[in-house]
Amino acid sequence: MAVNCFKCRHFFTTWDANHPRGCRAYQFKTRELPSALVKRSSGVECLKFEPKQLEGHNK
């Protein structure tokens, strides 16, 4: 199953129009979803995925 970057605590949006998405865990910015770039480059799903902590939830 593919990793959903939008639900990962390391994902962020940038102001860079050429590289609008980023990953703090791997420290890069990209045009595509970071998990797609990791999969394409390494052949494995992202190993740094961590679910976001939602405010008011203790999980």
ROPA-43916 format. One record per atom (N, C-alpha, C, O, CB): residue number from 1; residue in three letters; chain; atom name; x negated, y, z negated. Coordinates in Angstrom, 1 decimal. Glycine has a CB too. Layout:
N
  seq  type  mol  atom    east   north      up
  NUM   ALA    A    CA       X       Y       Z
...
! end
This chain:
59
  seq  type  mol  atom    east   north      up
    1   MET    A     N    -0.8    -1.2     0.0
    1   MET    A    CA     0.0     0.0     0.0
    1   MET    A     C    -0.9     1.2     0.0
    1   MET    A     O    -1.9     1.3    -0.7
    1   MET    A    CB     1.0     0.0    -1.2
    2   ALA    A     N    -0.5     2.2     0.8
    2   ALA    A    CA    -1.3     3.4     0.9
    2   ALA    A     C    -1.2     4.3    -0.3
    2   ALA    A     O    -0.1     4.4    -0.9
    2   ALA    A    CB    -0.9     4.2     2.2
    3   VAL    A     N    -2.3     5.0    -0.7
    3   VAL    A    CA    -2.3     5.9    -1.8
    3   VAL    A     C    -1.6     7.2    -1.4
    3   VAL    A     O    -1.8     7.7    -0.3
    3   VAL    A    CB    -3.7     6.2    -2.3
    4   ASN    A     N    -0.7     7.7    -2.3
    4   ASN    A    CA     0.0     9.0    -2.0
    4   ASN    A     C    -0.8    10.1    -2.7
    4   ASN    A     O    -0.6    10.3    -4.0
    4   ASN    A    CB     1.5     8.9    -2.5
    5   CYS    A     N    -1.6    10.9    -2.0
    5   CYS    A    CA    -2.4    11.9    -2.6
    5   CYS    A     C    -1.5    13.0    -3.3
    5   CYS    A     O    -2.0    13.5    -4.3
    5   CYS    A    CB    -3.2    12.6    -1.5
    6   PHE    A     N    -0.3    13.2    -2.8
    6   PHE    A    CA     0.6    14.2    -3.5
    6   PHE    A     C     0.9    13.8    -4.9
    6   PHE    A     O     1.3    14.7    -5.7
    6   PHE    A    CB     1.8    14.4    -2.7
    7   LYS    A     N     0.7    12.6    -5.3
    7   LYS    A    CA     1.0    12.1    -6.6
    7   LYS    A     C    -0.2    11.9    -7.5
    7   LYS    A     O    -0.2    11.4    -8.6
    7   LYS    A    CB     1.8    10.8    -6.6
    8   CYS    A     N    -1.4    12.3    -6.9
    8   CYS    A    CA    -2.7    12.1    -7.6
    8   CYS    A     C    -3.1    13.4    -8.3
    8   CYS    A     O    -3.0    14.5    -7.7
    8   CYS    A    CB    -3.7    11.6    -6.6
    9   ARG    A     N    -3.7    13.2    -9.5
    9   ARG    A    CA    -4.2    14.4   -10.2
    9   ARG    A     C    -5.4    15.1    -9.6
    9   ARG    A     O    -5.7    16.2    -9.9
    9   ARG    A    CB    -4.5    14.0   -11.6
   10   HIS    A     N    -6.1    14.4    -8.7
   10   HIS    A    CA    -7.3    15.0    -8.0
   10   HIS    A     C    -7.0    15.8    -6.8
   10   HIS    A     O    -7.9    16.5    -6.3
   10   HIS    A    CB    -8.2    13.9    -7.7
   11   PHE    A     N    -5.8    15.6    -6.2
   11   PHE    A    CA    -5.4    16.3    -5.0
   11   PHE    A     C    -5.2    17.8    -5.3
   11   PHE    A     O    -4.6    18.2    -6.3
   11   PHE    A    CB    -4.1    15.7    -4.4
   12   PHE    A     N    -5.6    18.6    -4.3
   12   PHE    A    CA    -5.3    20.1    -4.4
   12   PHE    A     C    -5.2    20.6    -3.0
   12   PHE    A     O    -5.6    20.1    -2.0
   12   PHE    A    CB    -6.5    20.8    -5.1
   13   THR    A     N    -4.5    21.8    -2.9
   13   THR    A    CA    -4.3    22.5    -1.7
   13   THR    A     C    -5.2    23.7    -1.6
   13   THR    A     O    -5.4    24.3    -2.7
   13   THR    A    CB    -2.8    23.0    -1.6
   14   THR    A     N    -5.8    23.9    -0.5
   14   THR    A    CA    -6.8    25.0    -0.3
   14   THR    A     C    -6.2    26.1     0.5
   14   THR    A     O    -5.2    26.0     1.1
   14   THR    A    CB    -8.1    24.5     0.3
   15   TRP    A     N    -6.9    27.2     0.5
   15   TRP    A    CA    -6.6    28.4     1.4
   15   TRP    A     C    -7.2    28.3     2.8
   15   TRP    A     O    -6.9    29.1     3.6
   15   TRP    A    CB    -7.0    29.7     0.7
   16   ASP    A     N    -8.1    27.3     2.9
   16   ASP    A    CA    -8.8    27.1     4.2
   16   ASP    A     C    -7.9    26.5     5.2
   16   ASP    A     O    -7.5    25.3     5.1
   16   ASP    A    CB   -10.0    26.2     4.0
   17   ALA    A     N    -7.5    27.2     6.3
   17   ALA    A    CA    -6.6    26.7     7.3
   17   ALA    A     C    -7.1    25.5     8.0
   17   ALA    A     O    -6.3    24.7     8.5
   17   ALA    A    CB    -6.2    27.8     8.3
   18   ASN    A     N    -8.4    25.4     8.2
   18   ASN    A    CA    -9.0    24.3     8.8
   18   ASN    A     C    -9.1    23.0     8.0
   18   ASN    A     O    -9.2    21.9     8.5
   18   ASN    A    CB   -10.4    24.6     9.3
   19   HIS    A     N    -9.1    23.2     6.6
   19   HIS    A    CA    -9.2    22.1     5.7
   19   HIS    A     C    -8.3    22.4     4.5
   19   HIS    A     O    -8.7    22.7     3.4
   19   HIS    A    CB   -10.7    22.0     5.2
   20   PRO    A     N    -7.0    22.2     4.8
   20   PRO    A    CA    -6.0    22.6     3.8
   20   PRO    A     C    -5.8    21.7     2.6
   20   PRO    A     O    -5.0    22.0     1.7
   20   PRO    A    CB    -4.7    22.8     4.4
   21   ARG    A     N    -6.4    20.5     2.6
   21   ARG    A    CA    -6.2    19.6     1.5
   21   ARG    A     C    -7.5    19.1     1.0
   21   ARG    A     O    -8.5    19.1     1.7
   21   ARG    A    CB    -5.4    18.3     2.0
   22   GLY    A     N    -7.5    18.9    -0.3
   22   GLY    A    CA    -8.8    18.5    -0.9
   22   GLY    A     C    -8.7    17.4    -2.0
   22   GLY    A     O    -7.6    17.1    -2.5
   22   GLY    A    CB    -9.5    19.7    -1.5
   23   CYS    A     N    -9.8    16.9    -2.4
   23   CYS    A    CA    -9.9    15.9    -3.4
   23   CYS    A     C   -11.0    16.3    -4.4
   23   CYS    A     O   -12.1    16.4    -4.0
   23   CYS    A    CB   -10.1    14.4    -2.8
   24   ARG    A     N   -10.6    16.5    -5.7
   24   ARG    A    CA   -11.6    16.9    -6.7
   24   ARG    A     C   -12.5    15.7    -7.1
   24   ARG    A     O   -13.7    15.9    -7.4
   24   ARG    A    CB   -10.9    17.4    -7.9
   25   ALA    A     N   -11.9    14.5    -7.0
   25   ALA    A    CA   -12.7    13.3    -7.4
   25   ALA    A     C   -13.9    13.1    -6.5
   25   ALA    A     O   -15.0    12.8    -6.9
   25   ALA    A    CB   -11.8    12.1    -7.5
   26   TYR    A     N   -13.6    13.2    -5.2
   26   TYR    A    CA   -14.6    13.0    -4.1
   26   TYR    A     C   -15.3    14.3    -3.7
   26   TYR    A     O   -16.3    14.2    -3.0
   26   TYR    A    CB   -14.0    12.3    -2.9
   27   GLN    A     N   -14.8    15.4    -4.2
   27   GLN    A    CA   -15.3    16.7    -3.9
   27   GLN    A     C   -15.5    17.0    -2.4
   27   GLN    A     O   -16.5    17.3    -1.9
   27   GLN    A    CB   -16.7    16.8    -4.5
   28   PHE    A     N   -14.3    16.9    -1.7
   28   PHE    A    CA   -14.3    17.4    -0.3
   28   PHE    A     C   -13.0    18.0     0.1
   28   PHE    A     O   -12.0    17.7    -0.6
   28   PHE    A    CB   -14.6    16.2     0.6
   29   LYS    A     N   -12.9    18.7     1.2
   29   LYS    A    CA   -11.7    19.3     1.7
   29   LYS    A     C   -11.6    18.7     3.1
   29   LYS    A     O   -12.6    18.3     3.8
   29   LYS    A    CB   -11.8    20.8     1.8
   30   THR    A     N   -10.3    18.5     3.6
   30   THR    A    CA   -10.1    17.9     4.9
   30   THR    A     C    -8.7    18.4     5.5
   30   THR    A     O    -7.9    19.0     4.8
   30   THR    A    CB   -10.0    16.4     4.8
   31   ARG    A     N    -8.6    18.2     6.8
   31   ARG    A    CA    -7.3    18.5     7.4
   31   ARG    A     C    -6.2    17.5     7.1
   31   ARG    A     O    -5.1    17.8     7.0
   31   ARG    A    CB    -7.5    18.7     8.9
   32   GLU    A     N    -6.6    16.2     7.0
   32   GLU    A    CA    -5.7    15.1     6.8
   32   GLU    A     C    -5.6    14.9     5.3
   32   GLU    A     O    -6.2    15.5     4.5
   32   GLU    A    CB    -6.1    13.9     7.6
   33   LEU    A     N    -4.8    13.9     4.9
   33   LEU    A    CA    -4.7    13.5     3.5
   33   LEU    A     C    -6.1    12.9     3.1
   33   LEU    A     O    -6.6    12.1     3.9
   33   LEU    A    CB    -3.5    12.5     3.3
   34   PRO    A     N    -6.6    13.3     2.0
   34   PRO    A    CA    -7.9    12.7     1.5
   34   PRO    A     C    -7.9    11.2     1.5
   34   PRO    A     O    -8.9    10.6     1.9
   34   PRO    A    CB    -8.2    13.2     0.2
   35   SER    A     N    -6.8    10.5     1.1
   35   SER    A    CA    -6.8     9.1     1.0
   35   SER    A     C    -6.9     8.5     2.4
   35   SER    A     O    -7.5     7.4     2.5
   35   SER    A    CB    -5.5     8.6     0.4
   36   ALA    A     N    -6.4     9.1     3.4
   36   ALA    A    CA    -6.5     8.6     4.8
   36   ALA    A     C    -7.9     8.7     5.3
   36   ALA    A     O    -8.4     7.8     5.9
   36   ALA    A    CB    -5.6     9.4     5.7
   37   LEU    A     N    -8.6     9.8     4.9
   37   LEU    A    CA   -10.0     9.9     5.3
   37   LEU    A     C   -10.9     8.9     4.6
   37   LEU    A     O   -11.8     8.3     5.2
   37   LEU    A    CB   -10.5    11.4     5.0
   38   VAL    A     N   -10.6     8.7     3.3
   38   VAL    A    CA   -11.4     7.7     2.5
   38   VAL    A     C   -11.2     6.3     3.2
   38   VAL    A     O   -12.2     5.6     3.3
   38   VAL    A    CB   -10.9     7.7     1.1
   39   LYS    A     N   -10.0     6.0     3.5
   39   LYS    A    CA    -9.7     4.6     4.1
   39   LYS    A     C   -10.3     4.5     5.4
   39   LYS    A     O   -11.0     3.4     5.7
   39   LYS    A    CB    -8.1     4.5     4.3
   40   ARG    A     N   -10.3     5.5     6.3
   40   ARG    A    CA   -10.9     5.5     7.6
   40   ARG    A     C   -12.4     5.4     7.5
   40   ARG    A     O   -13.0     4.7     8.3
   40   ARG    A    CB   -10.5     6.7     8.4
   41   SER    A     N   -13.0     6.1     6.6
   41   SER    A    CA   -14.4     6.1     6.4
   41   SER    A     C   -15.0     4.9     5.8
   41   SER    A     O   -16.1     4.4     6.2
   41   SER    A    CB   -14.8     7.4     5.6
   42   SER    A     N   -14.3     4.4     4.8
   42   SER    A    CA   -14.9     3.3     4.0
   42   SER    A     C   -14.3     1.9     4.3
   42   SER    A     O   -14.9     0.9     4.0
   42   SER    A    CB   -14.8     3.6     2.5
   43   GLY    A     N   -13.1     2.0     4.8
   43   GLY    A    CA   -12.4     0.7     5.1
   43   GLY    A     C   -11.6     0.2     3.9
   43   GLY    A     O   -10.9    -0.9     4.0
   43   GLY    A    CB   -13.3    -0.3     5.5
   44   VAL    A     N   -11.6     0.9     2.7
   44   VAL    A    CA   -10.9     0.5     1.6
   44   VAL    A     C   -10.0     1.6     1.1
   44   VAL    A     O   -10.3     2.8     1.4
   44   VAL    A    CB   -11.8     0.0     0.4
   45   GLU    A     N    -8.9     1.3     0.4
   45   GLU    A    CA    -8.0     2.3    -0.2
   45   GLU    A     C    -8.8     3.2    -1.2
   45   GLU    A     O    -9.8     2.7    -1.8
   45   GLU    A    CB    -6.8     1.7    -0.9
   46   CYS    A     N    -8.4     4.4    -1.5
   46   CYS    A    CA    -9.0     5.2    -2.4
   46   CYS    A     C    -9.0     4.6    -3.8
   46   CYS    A     O    -8.0     4.1    -4.3
   46   CYS    A    CB    -8.2     6.6    -2.5
   47   LEU    A     N   -10.2     4.6    -4.4
   47   LEU    A    CA   -10.4     4.0    -5.7
   47   LEU    A     C   -10.3     5.0    -6.9
   47   LEU    A     O   -10.4     4.6    -8.0
   47   LEU    A    CB   -11.7     3.2    -5.8
   48   LYS    A     N   -10.2     6.3    -6.5
   48   LYS    A    CA   -10.2     7.3    -7.6
   48   LYS    A     C    -8.8     7.8    -7.9
   48   LYS    A     O    -8.6     8.8    -8.6
   48   LYS    A    CB   -11.0     8.5    -7.1
   49   PHE    A     N    -7.7     7.2    -7.3
   49   PHE    A    CA    -6.4     7.6    -7.5
   49   PHE    A     C    -6.0     7.6    -9.0
   49   PHE    A     O    -6.2     6.5    -9.7
   49   PHE    A    CB    -5.4     6.8    -6.7
   50   GLU    A     N    -5.5     8.7    -9.5
   50   GLU    A    CA    -4.9     8.7   -10.9
   50   GLU    A     C    -3.6     9.5   -10.8
   50   GLU    A     O    -3.6    10.6   -10.3
   50   GLU    A    CB    -5.9     9.4   -11.9
   51   PRO    A     N    -2.5     8.9   -11.3
   51   PRO    A    CA    -1.2     9.5   -11.3
   51   PRO    A     C    -1.3    10.9   -12.0
   51   PRO    A     O    -1.9    11.0   -13.1
   51   PRO    A    CB    -0.1     8.6   -11.8
   52   LYS    A     N    -0.5    11.8   -11.5
   52   LYS    A    CA    -0.4    13.1   -12.2
   52   LYS    A     C     0.3    13.0   -13.5
   52   LYS    A     O     1.2    12.1   -13.6
   52   LYS    A    CB     0.3    14.1   -11.3
   53   GLN    A     N     0.0    13.7   -14.5
   53   GLN    A    CA     0.7    13.8   -15.7
   53   GLN    A     C     1.8    14.9   -15.6
   53   GLN    A     O     1.5    16.0   -15.3
   53   GLN    A    CB    -0.2    14.1   -17.0
   54   LEU    A     N     3.0    14.5   -15.7
   54   LEU    A    CA     4.1    15.5   -15.5
   54   LEU    A     C     4.3    16.2   -16.9
   54   LEU    A     O     4.2    15.5   -17.9
   54   LEU    A    CB     5.4    14.8   -15.1
   55   GLU    A     N     4.6    17.5   -16.8
   55   GLU    A    CA     4.8    18.2   -18.1
   55   GLU    A     C     6.0    17.6   -18.8
   55   GLU    A     O     7.0    17.4   -18.2
   55   GLU    A    CB     5.1    19.7   -17.8
   56   GLY    A     N     5.9    17.5   -20.1
   56   GLY    A    CA     6.9    17.0   -20.9
   56   GLY    A     C     7.0    15.5   -21.0
   56   GLY    A     O     7.8    14.9   -21.7
   56   GLY    A    CB     8.2    17.5   -20.5
   57   HIS    A     N     6.1    14.8   -20.2
   57   HIS    A    CA     6.1    13.3   -20.3
   57   HIS    A     C     4.8    12.8   -20.9
   57   HIS    A     O     3.7    13.4   -20.6
   57   HIS    A    CB     6.2    12.8   -18.8
   58   ASN    A     N     4.9    11.9   -21.8
   58   ASN    A    CA     3.7    11.4   -22.5
   58   ASN    A     C     3.2    10.1   -21.9
   58   ASN    A     O     2.5     9.4   -22.6
   58   ASN    A    CB     4.1    11.1   -23.9
   59   LYS    A     N     3.4     9.8   -20.6
   59   LYS    A    CA     2.9     8.6   -20.0
   59   LYS    A     C     1.6     8.9   -19.4
   59   LYS    A     O     1.0     7.9   -18.8
   59   LYS    A    CB     3.9     8.1   -19.0
! end
